[in-house]
Amino acid sequence: MNSSLNAARRRWELDEAGTDVVDVLVVGLGATGAGAALDAASRGLSVAAVDAHDLAFGSSRWSSKLIHGGLRYLASGQVGVAWESAVERDALLRFTAPHLVAAHPYVLPLTPDVPRAQAAALMTGYRLGDALRAAAGTPRRLLPGPSRLSAGRALALAPSLRADGLRGALLSWDGRVVDDARLVVALARTAAAHGARILTRCRALALAGDGARVRDELTGDEFDIRARTVINATGVWAGELTPSVVLRPSRGTHLVLRPGALGALRAGLHVPIPGERARFALVLPQADGRVYAGLTDEPLDGPVPDVPEAPESDVAFLLEVIGTALDRPLSRADVAGAFAGLRPLVDAVDAPEAAGGRTADLSRRHAVLRSPDGVVTVVGGKLTTYRRMAEDAVDAACPDARASRTARLPLVGAGPVRPGAPGRLARRYGSESWAVRDLMRADPALAEPVALGITRAELVWAVRHEGALDAGDLLDRRTRIGLVPEDRAAALPAAEAALAYA
Ligand SMILES: Cc1cc2nc3c(=O)[nH]c(=O)nc-3n(C[C@H](O)[C@H](O)[C@H](O)COP(=O)(O)OP(=O)(O)OC[C@H]3O[C@@H](n4cnc5c(N)ncnc54)[C@H](O)[C@@H]3O)c2cc1C
């Protein structure tokens, strides 16, 4: 079946959704839900999957974009979580999304704040992480091992580091997805290619073991989707539909720094947080020139918002911590935007010792929970482990189904990229980059850049094939232009033109 998602397909699949009974209804189309839709559809099950908003509307688009090997979990003794992360990273790098996920280097500057004993312990941790890489089967060619750098080499990779007192640096490598929202789009489209109905702007109002009451948010119409089994994959909102699931969301804020704010940065940075033993702030240069810097971990009090706000206190904290490693402190003027996401942390399911403690200490392992009405909820975990979460959820919901196939199933775009494909398009569209290029050849007006090197053709492609239904979908999820408010305002007319053109 065709992988293209668009308004016309949504309309006819919505008509069908109210009439027949599907094997699996998945609620929520973040990485976990889109992954579950793909897992179930690729096992030959019939699937409907709904999201109240858009693909990747929730936490999945607010991540640090690390596809990590779980080093941090090793440090806290969660060896099983670390192993699972290393295995899932391997699947993404080698088989499922090699066009979207690649190795990225990180520099940890050895400043006077990092004692020699801590540096030695960190290097031991990196080596253990490298041993996990090898055990998971990821070749060094795809993920190089750690090394020690001289101060001069560290400054060559990150010229904005403070040279004064710098003894050198530790260099490590981990996986990174070019854009977390694009990973979700690729998952949803691959699920659609296997026959799953992907229905955005459809809110589940109430769940039962045999289906859900759903409202089309575009028309206000309500209808039932009947299913043999139901998977709740609504992340931080899971408890609203299944009250027996108790979460302790934690807010993580990132800054979006202006291109050049940290000079010609050729690697990410791990900046020690003063007073913390094994926590680091991250500086994450992006392919589009922007630099993300994060990341806080603060418990959320009160109701879960649709789009969390990044408070000024988080912005000030991050500027201060990152400034400690730089030759020039960062100022508010370096900040072009900020975004916050909520971690869907499970309250004390497998970390009862952390109950009531800091959210930073809560386990990052996922949980699959069956409520008395038979609904299976899958929650917690990470972007990196979405596939394993999806497999576990479908195993629990459909015990008689055949085994999962997703560990080696390439996502849309993962095929061979024809030589000569333009680099930026290849990194975002993989084997489809030539089709995007062909749009520009057919109509040169579509080659016009909108922002960050993104052309009008990419917006038109997103409307025709990636399920973008409005300007918000285009600017905030199919592209990330919207992370900087003034860029968003400048690109809005192009997004509206693309919707009309497509
Ligand atoms: C700040 C931050 C940084 C992170 N960094 C990383 C990282 O670098 N690497 C990593 O591996 N992980 C990272 N994570 C974790 C990771 O982002 C999340 O664990 C993961 O994205 C959760 O995905 P999900 O699909 O379970 O939830 P979500 O992405 O939140 O998806 C839930 C979906 O459900 C929909 N929904 C809600 N209610 C309803 C309803 N009633 N009806 C229909 N749909 C509904 C929402 O619209 C949403 O799209 C980070 C998390 C945060 C917050």
PDBQT file of the ligand as one rigid body, heavy atoms in Angstrom, charges set to zero:
ROOT
HETATM    1  C1  LIG A 601      12.884  17.339  27.314  1.00  0.00    +0.000 C 
HETATM    2  C2  LIG A 601      12.972  15.915  26.909  1.00  0.00    +0.000 A 
HETATM    3  C3  LIG A 601      14.126  15.427  26.312  1.00  0.00    +0.000 A 
HETATM    4  C4  LIG A 601      14.191  14.079  25.926  1.00  0.00    +0.000 A 
HETATM    5  N1  LIG A 601      15.295  13.656  25.264  1.00  0.00    +0.000 NA
HETATM    6  C5  LIG A 601      15.359  12.377  24.836  1.00  0.00    +0.000 A 
HETATM    7  C6  LIG A 601      16.467  11.948  24.074  1.00  0.00    +0.000 A 
HETATM    8  O1  LIG A 601      17.364  12.726  23.744  1.00  0.00    +0.000 OA
HETATM    9  N2  LIG A 601      16.502  10.656  23.668  1.00  0.00    +0.000 N 
HETATM   10  C7  LIG A 601      15.503   9.785  23.983  1.00  0.00    +0.000 A 
HETATM   11  O2  LIG A 601      15.619   8.622  23.609  1.00  0.00    +0.000 OA
HETATM   12  N3  LIG A 601      14.399  10.172  24.673  1.00  0.00    +0.000 NA
HETATM   13  C8  LIG A 601      14.310  11.455  25.094  1.00  0.00    +0.000 A 
HETATM   14  N4  LIG A 601      13.207  11.893  25.779  1.00  0.00    +0.000 N 
HETATM   15  C9  LIG A 601      12.105  10.971  26.036  1.00  0.00    +0.000 C 
HETATM   16  C10 LIG A 601      11.174  10.873  24.841  1.00  0.00    +0.000 C 
HETATM   17  O3  LIG A 601      11.042  12.098  24.194  1.00  0.00    +0.000 OA
HETATM   18  C11 LIG A 601       9.791  10.393  25.278  1.00  0.00    +0.000 C 
HETATM   19  O4  LIG A 601       9.908   9.323  26.172  1.00  0.00    +0.000 OA
HETATM   20  C12 LIG A 601       8.978   9.924  24.075  1.00  0.00    +0.000 C 
HETATM   21  O5  LIG A 601       9.029  10.875  23.046  1.00  0.00    +0.000 OA
HETATM   22  C13 LIG A 601       7.537   9.668  24.472  1.00  0.00    +0.000 C 
HETATM   23  O6  LIG A 601       6.835   9.336  23.311  1.00  0.00    +0.000 OA
HETATM   24  P1  LIG A 601       5.318   8.873  23.365  1.00  0.00    +0.000 P 
HETATM   25  O7  LIG A 601       4.926   8.512  21.997  1.00  0.00    +0.000 OA
HETATM   26  O8  LIG A 601       5.187   7.835  24.435  1.00  0.00    +0.000 OA
HETATM   27  O9  LIG A 601       4.531  10.153  23.879  1.00  0.00    +0.000 OA
HETATM   28  P2  LIG A 601       4.159  11.491  23.066  1.00  0.00    +0.000 P 
HETATM   29  O10 LIG A 601       5.178  11.824  22.059  1.00  0.00    +0.000 OA
HETATM   30  O11 LIG A 601       3.863  12.539  24.088  1.00  0.00    +0.000 OA
HETATM   31  O12 LIG A 601       2.836  11.121  22.283  1.00  0.00    +0.000 OA
HETATM   32  C14 LIG A 601       1.582  11.072  22.874  1.00  0.00    +0.000 C 
HETATM   33  C15 LIG A 601       0.549  11.490  21.840  1.00  0.00    +0.000 C 
HETATM   34  O13 LIG A 601      -0.754  11.221  22.361  1.00  0.00    +0.000 OA
HETATM   35  C16 LIG A 601      -1.628  12.204  21.869  1.00  0.00    +0.000 C 
HETATM   36  N5  LIG A 601      -2.830  12.239  22.710  1.00  0.00    +0.000 N 
HETATM   37  C17 LIG A 601      -2.945  12.664  23.993  1.00  0.00    +0.000 A 
HETATM   38  N6  LIG A 601      -4.205  12.513  24.424  1.00  0.00    +0.000 NA
HETATM   39  C18 LIG A 601      -4.916  11.972  23.396  1.00  0.00    +0.000 A 
HETATM   40  C19 LIG A 601      -6.284  11.586  23.234  1.00  0.00    +0.000 A 
HETATM   41  N7  LIG A 601      -7.171  11.729  24.199  1.00  0.00    +0.000 N 
HETATM   42  N8  LIG A 601      -6.666  11.086  22.044  1.00  0.00    +0.000 NA
HETATM   43  C20 LIG A 601      -5.772  10.931  21.021  1.00  0.00    +0.000 A 
HETATM   44  N9  LIG A 601      -4.475  11.290  21.146  1.00  0.00    +0.000 NA
HETATM   45  C21 LIG A 601      -4.052  11.803  22.308  1.00  0.00    +0.000 A 
HETATM   46  C22 LIG A 601      -0.803  13.483  21.907  1.00  0.00    +0.000 C 
HETATM   47  O14 LIG A 601      -1.310  14.468  21.012  1.00  0.00    +0.000 OA
HETATM   48  C23 LIG A 601       0.576  12.974  21.506  1.00  0.00    +0.000 C 
HETATM   49  O15 LIG A 601       0.833  13.143  20.133  1.00  0.00    +0.000 OA
HETATM   50  C24 LIG A 601      13.107  13.228  26.166  1.00  0.00    +0.000 A 
HETATM   51  C25 LIG A 601      11.943  13.738  26.750  1.00  0.00    +0.000 A 
HETATM   52  C26 LIG A 601      11.864  15.063  27.105  1.00  0.00    +0.000 A 
HETATM   53  C27 LIG A 601      10.601  15.589  27.670  1.00  0.00    +0.000 C 
ENDROOT
TORSDOF 0
